[in-house]
């Protein structure tokens, strides 16, 4: 069902992403490291899960959940537990085969089709055992949160990836990231100090739908659900939601329940507000000025001078270097992007729903 709000796991439940699915599958076979990039709610997790299901040899780890469950700091124990859960989630035929290799690893105990890691188990030895199979894909969803692993900003983990890259040809890694700049910084193939410096990887970007494709998606979803809706309402929703599949699905799901365009849009806004509560708290921990910059841009103060004037009127004088760092940080976290119009650099909040909620949240 196209309007099912849960992440999709089967190709037939994905709309118009055949090319992206094949690109990811081919990349996982050909490259040791694949990055899947795209803004939040564009459908990266669904595409990843479809690919892993079709290749039947993938271990899935939700790093954002791991980060949250670990209280904001990912330990070796919590990462091992995530690996353990990922291995136990493999389909039974693959699990039986994989467990034959893992049972010889110190610290691994197996009872039937259930595997357990003891505290002394070594991740490098786990990977070495997995490498004896034809091909294993290890996928880290929202991998930028791996920067919270260990004491060196995730470098201990990247050292393990580099070891596998150099020595374990049957291990492939997939990393997805919504905070694109932060994921690039973490992987650091251009950073001489990164364990992955100089390594080759493939990068696949997942883009929002065009307006035309958004209209087609909504139309097909409502036909599938047996719901009648006016064409102008579909077009209006496509304009408001910016082609982001997560919001289009939320709108369709809400419309089926309420049979009301206004209530369906309100449901999308409520979902965005709930998301923003936690995200803005995290931004405020860095600096309240991050939120002030988002407020400024949402109001149309989209140029450097206007943003600076807005900030200084509310939080005092700010050095140019500090404002530059805030704008760069928001771009790396995929909140905003920069584009040139009329010869001037202008900033824009990428997600139109988030932009609208920020305006309403601060009574603008």
C-alpha positions in Angstrom: 0.0 0.0 0.0 1.5 3.3 -1.1 0.1 5.2 1.8 1.3 2.8 4.5 3.3 5.1 6.8 5.7 2.4 7.8 9.1 2.0 6.0 8.6 -0.2 2.9 10.4 -3.5 2.6 9.1 -4.8 -0.8 9.8 -3.4 -4.2 6.1 -3.5 -5.2 5.3 -1.1 -2.3 7.8 1.5 -3.6 6.7 4.1 -6.2 8.9 5.0 -9.1 12.3 4.1 -7.6 13.2 1.2 -9.8 16.4 2.9 -11.1 17.5 3.8 -7.5 16.9 0.3 -6.3 19.1 -1.2 -9.1 21.8 1.4 -8.6 22.0 0.5 -4.9 22.1 -3.2 -5.6 24.8 -2.9 -8.2 26.8 -0.6 -6.0 26.6 -3.0 -3.1 28.0 -5.7 -5.3 30.8 -3.6 -6.9 32.0 -1.2 -4.2 33.3 -1.9 -0.7 31.5 1.3 0.5 28.3 2.9 -0.7 26.8 6.1 0.6 23.0 6.7 0.1 22.3 10.4 0.6 19.1 12.4 0.8 17.1 14.7 3.0 14.9 13.3 5.8 11.7 11.4 4.7 12.9 11.1 1.1 12.7 7.3 1.4 16.3 6.1 2.0 15.4 3.6 4.7 12.7 2.0 2.6 15.0 1.7 -0.4 17.8 0.2 1.7 15.4 -2.4 3.3 14.1 -3.4 -0.2 17.7 -3.9 -1.4 18.7 -5.9 1.6 15.6 -8.1 1.3 16.3 -8.7 -2.4 20.0 -9.5 -1.9 19.2 -11.7 1.1 22.5 -11.1 2.7 22.3 -7.9 4.5 22.7 -6.9 8.2 20.6 -3.8 9.0 21.6 -1.4 11.8 19.5 1.7 12.7 22.3 4.0 14.1 19.9 6.8 15.1 18.0 4.4 17.2 21.2 3.0 18.6 22.4 6.5 19.5 19.0 7.2 21.2 18.9 3.9 23.1 22.5 4.4 24.2 21.7 7.7 25.8 23.6 9.8 23.2 26.9 7.9 23.3 27.4 4.6 21.3 29.5 2.1 23.2 31.2 -1.0 21.9 28.7 -3.1 23.9 25.7 -1.4 22.3 27.2 -1.7 18.8 27.9 -5.4 19.4 24.3 -5.8 20.5 23.1 -4.1 17.3 25.3 -6.5 15.2 23.9 -9.4 17.2 20.3 -8.3 16.5 21.0 -7.7 12.9 22.5 -11.2 12.5 19.5 -12.8 14.3 17.1 -11.0 11.9 18.6 -12.7 8.8 16.3 -15.1 7.0 16.6 -18.7 8.3 18.4 -20.2 5.3 21.0 -17.4 5.3 21.2 -17.5 9.1 22.1 -21.2 9.1 24.9 -20.7 6.6 26.3 -17.6 8.4 26.1 -19.2 11.8 28.3 -22.1 10.5 31.2 -19.5 10.1 30.5 -17.6 13.3 30.3 -20.6 15.7 34.1 -20.8 15.6 34.6 -17.3 16.8 35.6 -16.8 20.4 32.8 -15.2 22.4 30.0 -16.4 20.1 27.4 -18.8 21.4 24.7 -20.3 19.2 21.6 -22.1 20.3 19.4 -23.3 17.3 18.8 -20.2 15.3 19.7 -17.7 18.0 23.1 -16.2 18.3 24.6 -14.4 21.4 27.8 -12.4 21.7 29.8 -12.5 24.9 31.5 -9.3 26.1 34.9 -10.5 24.9 33.9 -11.0 21.3 35.9 -9.1 18.7 34.1 -7.3 15.9 37.1 -7.7 13.6 36.9 -11.5 14.2 33.2 -11.4 13.4 33.9 -9.7 10.1 36.7 -12.1 9.3 34.3 -15.0 9.8 31.6 -13.3 7.7 34.1 -12.8 4.9 34.3 -16.5 4.4 30.9 -16.4 2.9 30.4 -15.2 -0.7 29.0 -11.7 0.1 27.7 -9.9 3.2 26.4 -6.4 3.2 26.4 -4.4 6.5 24.1 -1.4 6.3 24.1 1.5 8.8 21.0 3.7 8.5 21.6 7.3 9.5 25.3 6.6 9.8 26.3 10.1 10.7 25.4 9.2 14.3 28.5 6.9 14.3 30.4 10.0 15.2 29.1 9.4 18.7 30.9 6.0 18.8 34.0 5.7 21.0 36.2 8.5 22.2 37.5 9.8 18.9 34.4 10.8 17.0 33.8 7.4 15.4 37.4 6.9 14.2 37.7 3.6 16.1 34.8 2.3 14.0 36.2 3.7 10.8 39.5 1.9 11.5 37.5 -1.4 11.5 35.8 -0.4 8.2 39.3 0.4 6.7 40.6 -3.0 7.8 37.6 -4.7 6.1 38.1 -2.6 3.0 41.7 -3.6 2.7 41.5 -7.3 3.8 37.9 -8.6 3.6 36.7 -8.5 -0.1 33.4 -10.2 0.6 32.3 -7.5 3.1 30.4 -4.4 1.7 29.2 -1.5 3.7 26.3 0.8 3.0 25.9 4.0 4.9 22.8 6.2 4.6 22.7 9.8 5.8 20.2 12.6 6.1 22.8 15.0 7.5 24.8 14.8 4.4 27.7 17.0 5.3 28.2 15.3 8.6 28.3 11.9 7.0 30.9 13.2 4.5 32.9 14.5 7.4 32.6 11.2 9.3 33.7 9.0 6.3 36.5 11.5 5.5 37.9 9.9 2.4 39.5 13.3 1.6 40.8 13.8 5.2 44.4 12.7 5.6 43.7 11.9 9.3 40.7 9.7 8.6 41.2 5.9 8.6 39.3 5.8 5.3 41.5 8.5 3.6 41.9 7.7 -0.1 39.5 4.8 -0.2 37.1 4.6 -3.2 33.4 4.7 -2.6 30.2 5.1 -4.5 27.6 7.8 -3.7 23.9 7.7 -4.6 21.6 10.6 -3.9 17.9 10.1 -3.5 15.9 13.2 -4.6 12.3 14.3 -3.8 9.7 13.7 -6.5 9.0 16.4 -9.1 5.6 18.1 -8.8 4.3 15.9 -11.7 5.5 12.7 -10.1 4.0 13.8 -6.7 0.6 14.2 -8.4 1.0 10.8 -10.0 2.0 9.2 -6.7 -1.0 10.7 -4.8 -3.4 9.8 -7.6 -2.2 6.2 -7.7 -2.3 5.9 -3.9 -5.9 7.1 -3.8 -7.0 4.8 -6.6 -5.3 1.9 -4.7 -7.2 2.9 -1.5 -10.5 3.3 -3.4 -10.8 6.9 -2.3 -12.2 9.8 -4.5 -10.4 13.2 -4.2 -10.6 16.3 -6.3 -7.8 16.8 -8.8 -7.1 20.3 -7.5 -6.7 19.0 -4.0 -4.0 16.6 -5.2 -2.3 19.4 -7.1 -2.4 21.7 -4.0 -1.0 19.0 -1.8 1.8 18.4 -4.3 2.7 22.1 -4.2 2.7 22.3 -0.4 4.6 19.1 0.4 7.7 19.6 -1.9 7.8 16.2 -3.4 9.0 14.6 -0.2 7.6 11.0 -0.1 7.3 10.9 3.7 5.0 13.9 3.7 3.0 12.7 0.6 2.4 9.4 2.4 1.3 11.1 5.6 -1.1 13.3 3.7 -2.6 10.4 1.8 -2.9 8.3 5.0 -4.6 11.2 6.9 -6.9 11.9 4.0 -8.1 8.3 3.9 -8.9 8.5 7.6 -10.5 12.0 7.6 -11.8 12.5 4.0 -10.8 16.2 4.5 -8.0 18.0 2.7 -7.6 20.5 5.6 -7.4 17.8 8.2 -5.0 15.8 6.2 -2.6 18.8 5.9 -3.0 19.5 9.6 -2.0 15.9 10.3 1.2 16.4 8.3 1.9 19.6 10.2 1.4 17.9 13.6 3.8 15.1 12.5 6.4 17.8 11.5 5.9 19.6 14.8 6.5 16.4 16.8 9.7 15.8 14.8 10.9 19.4 15.3 10.5 19.3 19.1 13.4 17.0 19.5 15.5 18.3 16.6 15.2 21.9 17.8 16.2 20.9 21.4 19.4 19.3 19.9 20.1 22.4 17.9 19.6 24.7 20.9 22.2 22.6 22.8 24.7 23.7 20.2 23.6 27.3 20.3 20.2 29.1 20.3 21.5 31.0 17.3 21.0 28.0 15.1 17.2 28.4 15.7 17.4 32.1 15.2 19.0 31.6 11.8 16.2 29.1 10.8 13.6 31.6 12.0 15.3 34.4 9.9 15.4 32.3 6.7 11.8 31.1 7.2 10.7 34.8 7.3 12.5 35.6 4.1 15.7 37.0 5.5 17.7 34.8 3.2 20.9 36.8 2.5 24.0 37.1 4.7 23.4 40.7 5.7 19.7 40.2 6.5 20.4 37.1 8.6 23.1 38.9 10.5 20.9 41.9 11.1 18.1 39.6 12.4 20.5 37.7 14.7 22.1 40.9 16.2 18.7 42.5 16.8 17.8 39.5 19.0 21.0 38.1 20.5 23.7 40.8 20.3 26.7 41.3 18.1 27.9 38.2 16.2 31.3 37.8 14.5 31.3 37.0 10.8 33.3 33.8 11.4 30.6 32.6 13.9 27.7 33.3 11.5 29.6 31.5 8.8 30.1 28.5 11.1 26.4 28.4 11.9 25.3 28.5 8.3 27.9 25.9 7.3 26.6 23.7 10.2 23.0 24.0 9.1 24.0 23.1 5.6 25.9 20.0 6.7 22.9 18.9 8.8 20.8 19.4 5.6 18.5 22.0 7.2 19.3 24.6 4.6 21.0 25.0 1.2 22.5 27.9 -0.6 21.8 29.1 -4.1 22.6 32.1 -6.2 19.8 34.3 -7.5 20.3 37.7 -9.1 24.0 37.5 -8.4 23.5 37.0 -4.6 23.9 34.0 -2.4 20.6 33.1 -0.8 19.7 30.5 1.8 16.6 28.4 1.9 15.1 25.8 4.3 15.1 22.6 2.2 11.9 21.1 3.5 8.9 23.3 2.8 6.8 21.6 5.5 9.5 22.2 8.1 9.8 25.9 6.9 6.1 26.3 7.5 6.2 24.7 10.9 9.1 26.9 12.0 7.1 30.0 11.0 4.0 28.9 12.9 6.0 27.6 15.9 7.4 31.0 16.6 4.2 32.8 15.7 5.7 34.4 12.7 
